[in-house]
Amino acid sequence: MRDRIVSALTGGISLTAATVLLSWFGGSDTTEIFHHGLLAMMYCTAIQGLSSFSAVALQSPAGTALYLVANAALFTAFLVLAILPSELGVGRQALFFLCTTAALAGVGFALLVYVERRRREF
Amino acid sequence: MISREKPMSKNAVLQTYFGALLFATATGLFVWFNGEDGVAIFQKSLLAPLYLLATTGLRHFFPREQDHRRGILTMLEYHALEAAVLGVFLLIVIDPLPNDLRGQILYFCLFVIVVGGANFALGMLQRSRHGENR
């Protein structure tokens, strides 16, 4: 458990630092940078929440697909909230959210199927 | 509470998704009533499921079954982190002090101290009652 806490903390701090730097270089004001940093920390905690469902979800193909979609949606939500410029407009942001979620979930599912096939071959 | 061994029933899965959707809708409606633009409504609605998952994630490190056996410092740590997650959600959704970094940091710290402290006190009270009932 201690190792998991340390790795979660390290991951959280790195992601928060990267987000804050990206936000700063992107020309955000100090309040926005503060919000983006907080969001990064919240995202890291949310990943742990989603991983709690993994043992249950990965037992069936439908559960696996649902889990991958939820994982992709969580990551894309973070991108929309903390990285994507708000000048894009709601239509483009929603389109970005849907397309990126579908693409990431699709790639994840394809990779999982490929790994499973290779595992059965050996 | 999430069990790692027992599979979730279809009803529980549906309830979890429906709950997240309902909470996101309520957040979106709140932001809409506040008169914010479409981008803010969309972004703050996305934050709602993130908040729910973050609270679940926190429970991953502080399992509910060990609530009564936890040390005082760890209990304080859990309640402070729980208040921090709620504080982030409220700070970004309600936006009480727009464009004032000092005010926002102060609000966030005060929120964590007050709400975390109150939850910690409630937790201690429950624990002492639990001890008396044994």
Chai-1 contact restraints between the chains, C-beta under 6 A:
chainA,res_idxA,chainB,res_idxB,connection_type,confidence,min_distance_angstrom,max_distance_angstrom,comment,restraint_id
A,T30,B,L101,contact,1.0,0.0,6.0,A-B,restraint_1
A,T31,B,N99,contact,1.0,0.0,6.0,A-B,restraint_2
A,T31,B,L101,contact,1.0,0.0,6.0,A-B,restraint_3
A,F34,B,L101,contact,1.0,0.0,6.0,A-B,restraint_4
A,H35,B,I92,contact,1.0,0.0,6.0,A-B,restraint_5
A,L38,B,V88,contact,1.0,0.0,6.0,A-B,restraint_6
A,M42,B,L50,contact,1.0,0.0,6.0,A-B,restraint_7
A,M42,B,A54,contact,1.0,0.0,6.0,A-B,restraint_8
A,M42,B,V88,contact,1.0,0.0,6.0,A-B,restraint_9
A,T45,B,A54,contact,1.0,0.0,6.0,A-B,restraint_10
A,T45,B,G57,contact,1.0,0.0,6.0,A-B,restraint_11
A,T45,B,L58,contact,1.0,0.0,6.0,A-B,restraint_12
A,A46,B,L50,contact,1.0,0.0,6.0,A-B,restraint_13
A,A46,B,L53,contact,1.0,0.0,6.0,A-B,restraint_14
A,A46,B,A54,contact,1.0,0.0,6.0,A-B,restraint_15
A,A46,B,G57,contact,1.0,0.0,6.0,A-B,restraint_16
A,Q48,B,G57,contact,1.0,0.0,6.0,A-B,restraint_17
A,Q48,B,H60,contact,1.0,0.0,6.0,A-B,restraint_18
A,G49,B,L53,contact,1.0,0.0,6.0,A-B,restraint_19
A,G49,B,T56,contact,1.0,0.0,6.0,A-B,restraint_20
A,G49,B,G57,contact,1.0,0.0,6.0,A-B,restraint_21
A,L50,B,L53,contact,1.0,0.0,6.0,A-B,restraint_22
A,S52,B,I2,contact,1.0,0.0,6.0,A-B,restraint_23
A,S52,B,T56,contact,1.0,0.0,6.0,A-B,restraint_24
A,S52,B,H60,contact,1.0,0.0,6.0,A-B,restraint_25
A,A55,B,R4,contact,1.0,0.0,6.0,A-B,restraint_26
A,V56,B,P7,contact,1.0,0.0,6.0,A-B,restraint_27
A,V56,B,M8,contact,1.0,0.0,6.0,A-B,restraint_28
A,A77,B,L46,contact,1.0,0.0,6.0,A-B,restraint_29
A,A77,B,L50,contact,1.0,0.0,6.0,A-B,restraint_30
A,L81,B,Q43,contact,1.0,0.0,6.0,A-B,restraint_31
A,S86,B,V39,contact,1.0,0.0,6.0,A-B,restraint_32
A,V90,B,G38,contact,1.0,0.0,6.0,A-B,restraint_33
A,V90,B,V39,contact,1.0,0.0,6.0,A-B,restraint_34
A,V90,B,F42,contact,1.0,0.0,6.0,A-B,restraint_35
A,Q93,B,F42,contact,1.0,0.0,6.0,A-B,restraint_36
